[in-house]
């Protein structure tokens, strides 16, 4: 029993919380913006637990879809589905249970959030297969990883204003930045197996493109959010985020596997800095 539990925890990447933190910070920031301050504990719990559950479900779907590719990539060859320790049906069942639990949380919100959750699920299911056909599949992931933003506005306001879509666009650039760093880790293996990634598409323009993606993310959010007019503490969060972008440039500029993976793995701190700036700007 304990052995099976460990396999399930490996399947959902329980020991790698960076994955769900990358989803969580923009969603919580959007809740704060939509509510004009603290959105209440109910929505905080729903979006935090829902983020963890849906990221875990996404890992199950992704591993089943990529099982034949992952065995050719050094970093992923030992994943439970790829290595045969968990069957595809079992992995999909685990993913379905996790997704249903997340949907149960969504049912405690409102009709608008419930409706948008189906669109979020559709994009989540689409992403693993985009890597076969889209030259920049990270853009599809960017939409999937940013869908907590319009859902947050729907949960608070019962509607999704233009501001939410603007913030989603900005966050998409952040996903492009960190997931291109991630793709740079596996570029050699992905070239051999014919996988499409932004790191391959961008070629030797990958590092400047990543810096541009970071800049677009921070600029779009700073331009759209009303927080800067309320508190200078918002600027503090942005300054910390910019300092991290500079640090990440130092990590990835030589394109080493170790440096690129470290930059990706620590991106959740950049997201936290932006979230903290928003919280401090509105006042907790």
N, C-alpha and C positions, 0 to 999 in steps of 0.2 A: 504493500500500500504506500509506504513512504517513498519507495523507488518510483512508483507511478506519479506520485505528487511532484517529485523532483523533476521528472520529465515534463510534466505540464508547466511547471514554473520556468523551465528552460524554454519551452515552446513560446510562452508569452513574454520572454525576456525580463522576467521579474528582477533579475540581478542587474538590469540596465535601465534604471529609472529615467535616464536622460531622454529616452524616447517619448514618454508621456509628459515629461516636463516641458518639452518643446511644444507640445499641443496645449498644455495647461495655461502657460503664462499669457499668451494673447487672448485666450478665452476669458480668463479672469479680468484682464485689463478691459476687455470689451464690456463685461458686466459692469465694471466701475463707471465706464464712460456712459453706458446706456442709462444707469441709475443716477448719474451725477454724484456718485459717492458710493458708500458701502451698500451692496445690493441685498443684504440680508443673508442669514446663515443657510436658509433653505436652498437658495440658488447656488451658494458657494459649495454646499455639499453635493448637490445634483451634478454640477459641472465638474467638480473634482473627481468624484467617483465615476461619473460617466466617461470622462476623458481616459481614466485608467482602464476601464472596462473595454472601451472601443479601440484603444491602442492595442490592447491584448488580443482582441478579436481580429484586428487587422494583421497582427503577426501570424495568427493561425492561417488566415486566407493567403497571405503573402508566401508563407513557407510551402503551402500546398501548390500554389501556382508556379513557384520557382524551384520546385524540388529537383527537376532535371538539370537546371542551370547551376544551382547552388553546389552540387557535388564537384563542379569543376573550379570552384573559387575557394582559395585557401581559407578565407575568413569564415565561410559559411558551410563548409563540407561536413561539419559534425553536428549540424542542427538536427533536432529529433526526427523530423519528417524526412529530411534528406538522407540521414543515416539509416532509416528504416526502423528506428526504435518506437516511432508512433506512426500508425497508418493514416492515410489521407482522410478516410471517413471519420476516424476518431478525432483528428485535428479539426476537421470542419464542424463536427458536433460540439467540440469544446468552444470553437469560435462562435457558433450559433447560440449556445447557452450564454456566453458572455455578452453578445450583442442583445439578446433578449433581456438580460438583467439591466443593461444600459437603457433599453427602451422602456423598461418599467420605471426607471427614474424620470425619463422624459414625460411619461404619463402623469407625473405629479405637477407638471408646469401648466401650459395652456395649449390651445388648439394650433396656434401659429408655430410654436416650437415643435410640436408633434409632426406637423406637416413638413417642416424643413428638415426634420431628422431623416426622412426618407431620401431626400436629395443628398444629404451627407453620406448615407449608407451607399447610395448608388455610386458616388465618386470613390468611396473607399474600395468598393468591389472592382471598379474600373482600373485603378492604378496598377495592380500587379501585371496586367496585360498590356498597359501602355508602353512598358519597357520593350515590347517586341516590335512596336510600330511607330512610336513617336521619338523623334531625335532628341527632344528635351523632356523626358517623362517626369523630371523633377517639377515641371510646371503643373502637371496633373496632381502630383503629390502636394504641391503648394496649395491647390484648391482644397484638397482633402484635409490637410493639416490646418487650414484657416477657417474651416466651416463652423468652428465653434463661435466665431465672431458674429455672423448673422443670427445664429441660434441664440446667442446671448442677448442681442437686441430684441429678438422675438420674445424671449422669456420675460424680459423686463417691460417692454413697451407694447407687446402684442403685434408688432410690425417690424419690418426691416427697412430702415431709412437708407438714403444714399450714402450717408456717413459710414454705415456698416460695410457697404461694398467697397468704399474707398480704403477702409482699414484692411479689408480682406486682400485687396490688391497690394497694399504695402507689405502685408505679412507674407504674401506669396513671394516677394523678392527676398525676404529673409530665408524662406525655405529653399529657394534656389541657391542662396549662398551656402548654407550649411550642408545641404544635400549634395551639392557639387563637390564640396570638400570630402564628403563621405564617398562619392563616386570616384574621386581621385585615388582613394586607397585601393580600389579594385580594378583600376583602369586596365592593367595588363591582362588580368584574367577575363574581363568583360570583352576585350578586343578578340581574344581567342575563341570565345563562345558566341560571338555575334550579338551581344546585348547592347542595347542603345542607352547611352547616358549622356548627361550634359558635359561631363568631363571629357568624353570622347568627341562630342560635337564641337566643343569650344577649343579643343587642342591646346596649343601653347598660349591661347588667350584666356585660359581658365582662371589664372590668378587675378589679372585685372578685371575680368568679368565678375568674379566674386566680390571684389572691393566695390564695384559698381552696384551690385545687388544689395550689399550692406548699406551703401549710401542712399539708394532709392528707398529702402525700407525705413530708415530713420528719418529721411526727409519727408516722405509722404505722411508718416504718422505725426511728425512734429507740425506739419502744415495743417493737417485736418483736425487735430485734437484741440479743444478749447482750453485745455488745462494750462498752457503756458501763460495765458492772460490772468490766471488766478494765483499762481504761486511760482516763485523761482526754484522751489524744490524739484519741480518737474525737470528743469534744466540739469540738475545734479544727476538724475537718473540717466539722462541722455549723455552727459559727459563721461560717465562710467561706461556706458555702452560703446561710445566712440573709442575710448581707451582700449577696450577689448577687441574692437575691430583692428586697431593698429597692432595689437599683440598677435591676433590671428594671422595677419599678413606675415609677421615674422615666422610663424609656425609653418605656413604653407608655401612660402616663396620658393623653397628648394624642392617642393613637391615630393618629399619623403613620405612613405606610408605612415610612419610614426607621427610626424608633424601634422599631416592632414587628418588623421584619425583623432588626434588630441584636440585639434581645433573643432572638429565636429562634436566630439563628446562633451566639450565644455561650453557649447553654444547656449545651453539652457541658462547659464549665468547672464548672458547678454539679454535674453528674453526676460529674466527676472529683473534686471536693471531697468528695463523699459516699464515693466509692470510696477516696480517700486516707485519710479518717477510719477506714474499716473496716480498711484495711491497717495503718495505724499503731496502731489499737486492738488488733489481734491480734499485731502485730509481724511484720515481713517476714521 
